[in-house]
């Protein structure tokens, strides 16, 4: 199962009205994807492999440039991870009824361990 499929399966069980009182699902998917790509640079000595990727958040632009190392100040990465914690809290607070099948539980655990 691809990462986008796993991510979409999580947001399918979220009460969208409840979730979007505090967050924007589309933007949060961008944040999660950006952080996933950031994490994957550890496999390539910090070099981003793949297409260019950018994220604008709170007036700041974050970028991954193909073939280049990630140059983000550690404070910026901490702020992005704080966003991730808030996203996860909102996901958990916006799920009314978790369908406890094995696939859903695996997907939830995978996303939360991003």
C-alpha positions as CSV (number, residue, x, y, z in Angstrom):
1,X,0.0,0.0,0.0
2,X,1.4,3.4,-1.0
3,X,2.0,6.1,1.5
4,X,-0.7,8.4,-0.1
5,X,-3.2,5.5,0.1
6,X,-2.3,5.0,3.8
7,X,-2.7,8.7,4.5
8,X,-6.0,8.9,2.7
9,X,-7.3,5.9,4.6
10,X,-6.7,7.7,7.9
11,X,-8.5,10.8,6.7
12,X,-11.4,8.8,5.4
13,X,-12.3,7.9,9.0
14,X,-11.9,11.4,10.3
15,X,-15.0,13.5,10.9
16,X,-14.1,16.2,8.4
17,X,-16.3,18.9,9.9
18,X,-14.8,18.3,13.3
19,X,-11.3,18.2,12.0
20,X,-11.5,21.3,9.9
21,X,-12.7,23.4,12.9
22,X,-9.0,23.5,13.8
23,X,-7.0,22.3,10.7
24,X,-7.1,22.1,6.9
25,X,-6.9,18.5,5.6
26,X,-5.3,19.4,2.3
27,X,-2.6,21.5,3.9
28,X,-2.0,18.9,6.6
29,X,-1.4,16.2,3.9
30,X,1.2,18.5,2.4
31,X,2.9,18.9,5.8
32,X,2.9,15.2,6.4
33,X,4.2,14.5,2.9
34,X,7.0,17.1,3.2
35,X,8.1,15.7,6.6
36,X,8.0,12.1,5.1
37,X,10.3,13.2,2.3
38,X,12.6,15.0,4.8
39,X,12.9,11.9,6.9
40,X,13.7,9.8,3.8
41,X,16.8,12.0,3.1
42,X,18.6,10.1,5.8
43,X,18.8,7.2,3.4
44,X,20.8,9.4,0.9
45,X,23.3,11.2,3.2
46,X,20.9,14.1,3.5
47,X,20.5,14.5,-0.2
48,X,17.0,14.9,-1.6
49,X,16.3,12.4,-4.4
50,X,13.2,13.0,-6.4
51,X,11.4,16.0,-7.7
52,X,11.6,19.5,-6.2
53,X,9.1,19.9,-3.3
54,X,8.1,23.0,-1.4
55,X,5.9,23.8,1.5
56,X,4.7,27.2,2.6
57,X,3.6,27.4,6.1
58,X,3.1,30.4,8.5
59,X,4.8,32.8,6.1
60,X,7.9,30.5,5.7
61,X,8.9,28.5,2.6
62,X,10.5,25.1,3.1
63,X,12.1,23.4,0.1
64,X,13.6,20.1,-1.0
65,X,15.6,20.6,-4.2
66,X,16.5,17.5,-6.3
67,X,20.1,16.5,-5.8
68,X,20.7,19.0,-3.0
69,X,21.1,18.5,0.7
70,X,18.3,19.8,2.9
71,X,19.4,23.0,4.5
72,X,16.8,23.8,7.2
73,X,17.6,25.3,10.5
74,X,16.9,22.8,13.3
75,X,14.4,25.3,14.8
76,X,12.4,25.2,11.6
77,X,12.3,21.4,11.6
78,X,11.2,21.5,15.3
79,X,8.4,23.9,14.3
80,X,7.3,21.5,11.5
81,X,7.3,18.6,13.9
82,X,5.1,20.6,16.3
83,X,2.7,21.0,13.5
84,X,2.8,17.2,13.0
85,X,2.0,16.6,16.7
86,X,-1.0,19.0,16.3
87,X,-2.1,17.2,13.2
88,X,-2.0,13.8,15.0
89,X,-3.9,15.2,18.0
90,X,-6.6,16.5,15.7
91,X,-6.8,13.2,13.8
92,X,-7.3,11.3,17.0
93,X,-9.8,13.9,18.3
94,X,-11.8,13.8,15.1
95,X,-12.4,10.1,14.8
96,X,-15.8,9.3,16.0
97,X,-15.9,5.6,15.3
98,X,-12.7,3.6,14.5
99,X,-13.4,0.6,12.3
100,X,-11.2,-1.9,14.1
101,X,-10.0,-3.9,11.1
102,X,-6.4,-5.0,10.8
103,X,-5.6,-2.8,7.8
104,X,-6.9,0.4,9.5
105,X,-5.0,-0.2,12.6
106,X,-1.8,-0.9,10.6
107,X,-2.3,2.4,8.7
108,X,-3.0,4.4,11.8
109,X,0.2,3.1,13.4
110,X,2.2,3.6,10.3
111,X,1.1,7.3,10.0
112,X,1.6,8.0,13.6
113,X,5.1,6.6,13.5
114,X,6.0,8.7,10.5
